[in-house]
Amino acid sequence: MPLMMSTQSLMLMIPAILFTLYAQSKVKSTFNKYLQVRTLKGFTGSQVARGILDRNGMHDVNVERSQGSLSDHYDPRSKVVRLSPEVYERSSVASVSVAAHEVGHALQHAGGYLPLTIRNNFVLPIANFGSKTAWIFILGGFLFRGEIMGVDMLDLGILLFAAAVVFQIVTLPVEFNASTRAVALLEGNGYLEASEMPQSKKVLNAAALTYVASMAAAVLQLARLIMLRNRR
C-alpha cells in the first residue's frame, strides 16, 4: 500500500477532523444563539470597542466594519479593529463579547504581550512561508521516494509544516488571554451586567474551541507525516 494511503496514519486524523467539525458547529450555533440576546445596557459592538480603546488611551486605534460573518480581527500593522456587520452594529451579548475580544488583542499589542510578540515577529513569517511551501516539498518527497533527493525534500517539507504547527500552538495563549481580558473589560467597565457574564463566557469559550481544534489537527497531521516518513 502506498505510504500516502497508510490506513493507520489516516485513522490518526479522524478524531481531529471530527473535533474540528464539532468546534466549527459549536462556535456558529453559540454565536447565532447569543446574537439574538440583546444586552441590558444596549451598547453595540462598535461602541464597546471604541469605549474600551478610549478608556485605555488608544485613540490611534480605529474601529471599522469588515465584510462577511465572523470576519472580526485586529490588524496590528494598521492598528485597526475590524468587526463584522452583525458585531459592529448590533447590541447583543455575542456582538459585545466578540468586540471586546478583538480589543483584547489591541491591548496585547499596545502592552507588548510576549506571546503575541513572539508569534507575530518570529513565528508568523516562518509559518506563512511554511504553510505555502510545505506540501510542495512533501509531495515532491513522496514523488521521488527511494532517492536521496526525495528524502531531503520530505524532511524539509515536514520541517516547514512544523513551523505552521508551532504557530498554532503559540496562538492558543494569545487567544485565551484576549478572552480573559474581554471578560474583565465587559464586566469591569459596565458593558454587561453580572447576570449576562455566563452567556458572554459561552460565546468566548466556543470561539476558543476552534483554536484548540486547529492546533490538535495540525499536531496530528504533523505526527502522521512523521509516521509516513519513518516508514520509508
C-alpha positions in Angstrom: 0.0 0.0 0.0 1.4 3.5 -0.8 2.7 5.4 2.1 0.2 8.3 1.5 -2.7 5.9 1.9 -1.5 4.3 5.1 -4.6 3.2 7.0 -3.0 3.7 10.4 -1.9 7.2 9.6 -5.3 8.2 8.1 -7.1 6.8 11.2 -5.0 9.2 13.3 -6.7 12.1 11.6 -10.3 11.1 12.1 -10.6 12.4 15.7 -9.1 15.7 14.7 -11.5 16.0 11.7 -14.5 15.3 13.9 -13.3 17.6 16.6 -12.8 20.4 14.1 -16.2 19.9 12.7 -17.7 20.0 16.2 -15.8 23.2 17.1 -16.9 25.0 14.0 -20.5 23.9 14.5 -20.3 24.9 18.2 -19.0 28.4 17.6 -21.6 29.1 14.9 -24.5 27.9 16.9 -23.4 29.6 20.1 -22.7 32.9 18.3 -26.1 32.8 16.5 -27.9 32.0 19.7 -26.5 34.9 21.7 -26.6 37.2 18.7 -30.4 37.2 19.4 -29.9 38.1 23.1 -30.0 41.9 23.5 -27.8 43.3 26.2 -29.4 45.1 29.1 -27.3 48.2 28.6 -27.9 48.3 24.9 -24.3 49.0 23.7 -23.4 47.9 20.2 -20.1 46.0 19.5 -18.6 49.1 17.9 -19.5 51.3 20.9 -17.9 48.8 23.2 -14.8 48.5 21.1 -14.4 52.3 20.8 -15.2 52.9 24.5 -12.6 50.4 25.8 -9.9 51.7 23.4 -10.6 55.3 24.5 -10.6 54.4 28.2 -7.1 52.9 27.7 -5.8 56.0 25.8 -5.7 54.1 22.5 -7.2 56.9 20.4 -4.9 56.0 17.4 -6.6 52.6 17.0 -9.6 52.7 14.7 -12.7 50.6 14.7 -14.1 49.6 11.3 -16.8 47.5 9.8 -15.5 44.5 7.9 -17.2 42.2 5.3 -18.5 38.8 6.0 -19.8 36.9 9.0 -17.3 36.1 11.8 -14.6 38.1 10.0 -13.7 40.0 13.2 -10.0 40.6 13.8 -7.4 43.1 15.0 -4.8 44.3 12.4 -1.6 45.3 14.3 0.0 46.8 11.2 -2.8 49.2 10.5 -3.9 49.5 14.2 -7.5 48.7 13.2 -10.1 46.6 15.0 -12.3 45.2 12.2 -15.8 44.0 13.2 -18.2 42.0 11.1 -21.6 43.8 10.4 -23.5 41.8 13.0 -20.9 42.6 15.6 -20.3 46.2 14.7 -24.0 47.2 14.5 -25.9 45.0 17.0 -26.3 45.3 20.8 -26.2 41.6 21.6 -24.3 39.5 24.0 -22.4 37.8 21.2 -21.6 41.2 19.5 -20.1 42.9 22.5 -18.2 39.7 23.6 -16.5 39.4 20.2 -15.8 43.1 20.0 -14.2 43.0 23.5 -12.1 40.0 22.5 -10.7 41.8 19.4 -9.9 44.9 21.5 -8.1 42.5 23.9 -5.7 41.8 21.0 -5.2 45.5 20.6 -4.4 45.8 24.3 -1.9 42.9 24.0 -0.2 44.7 21.1 0.0 48.0 22.9 1.3 46.4 26.1 3.9 44.2 24.3 2.3 40.9 25.4 5.1 38.5 25.0 3.3 35.5 23.3 1.8 37.9 20.8 5.2 39.5 20.1 6.8 36.1 19.6 4.0 34.9 17.3 3.8 38.0 15.1 7.5 38.9 14.9 9.2 35.5 14.8 6.9 32.6 14.3 4.4 34.1 11.8 6.9 34.9 9.0 8.3 31.4 9.0 4.8 29.8 9.4 3.5 31.8 6.5 6.3 30.6 4.3 5.9 27.0 5.6 2.2 26.9 5.1 2.6 27.9 1.4 5.5 25.7 0.5 5.5 22.7 2.9 3.2 20.5 0.8 5.2 21.2 -2.4 8.3 19.6 -0.7 6.2 16.9 1.0 4.6 15.8 -2.3 7.9 16.0 -4.0 9.5 13.8 -1.4 6.9 11.1 -2.0 7.2 11.5 -5.8 10.9 10.9 -5.6 10.8 8.3 -2.9 13.7 5.9 -2.8 16.1 8.7 -3.9 18.3 10.8 -1.7 16.7 14.0 -3.1 13.2 12.6 -2.1 14.3 12.1 1.5 15.7 15.6 1.7 12.6 17.2 0.2 10.3 15.3 2.6 12.4 16.3 5.6 12.4 19.9 4.5 8.6 19.8 3.9 8.0 18.3 7.4 10.2 20.9 9.0 8.3 23.7 7.2 4.9 22.2 8.2 6.2 22.0 11.8 6.7 25.8 11.7 3.0 26.2 11.0 2.2 23.8 13.9 4.3 26.0 16.2 2.2 29.0 15.1 -1.0 27.2 16.0 0.4 26.3 19.5 1.6 29.8 20.2 -1.8 31.2 19.1 -3.6 29.4 22.0 -2.3 31.5 24.9 -2.8 34.7 22.8 -6.5 33.8 22.2 -7.1 32.6 25.7 -5.6 35.8 27.2 -7.7 38.0 24.8 -10.8 36.2 26.0 -9.8 36.7 29.7 -9.3 40.4 29.1 -12.7 40.6 27.3 -14.5 39.2 30.3 -12.8 41.6 32.7 -13.4 44.6 30.4 -17.0 43.9 29.8 -17.8 43.4 33.5 -15.4 46.0 34.8 -16.5 48.8 32.5 -20.1 48.1 33.0 -21.0 47.0 29.5 -22.6 43.8 30.7 -24.4 43.0 33.9 -23.2 40.2 36.2 -26.2 38.1 35.1 -25.1 38.3 31.4 -21.5 37.3 32.0 -22.1 33.5 31.8 -23.6 34.0 28.4 -20.6 36.0 27.3 -18.2 33.4 28.5 -20.1 30.7 26.5 -19.5 32.8 23.3 -15.8 33.3 24.1 -15.3 29.7 25.1 -16.9 28.4 21.9 -14.6 30.6 19.9 -11.6 29.4 21.8 -12.5 25.8 21.0 -11.9 26.4 17.3 -8.3 27.3 18.0 -7.9 24.2 20.1 -9.3 22.1 17.3 -7.0 23.8 14.7 -4.0 23.1 16.9 -5.0 19.5 17.5 -5.5 18.9 13.8 -2.1 20.4 13.0 -0.3 18.4 15.6 -1.9 15.1 14.5 -1.2 15.9 10.8 2.5 16.5 11.8 2.6 13.2 13.6 1.1 11.5 10.6 3.7 12.9 8.3 6.5 11.8 10.7 5.0 8.3 10.8 4.9 8.2 7.0 8.4 9.4 6.8 9.7 6.8 9.2 8.1 4.0 7.2 10.0 4.9 4.0 
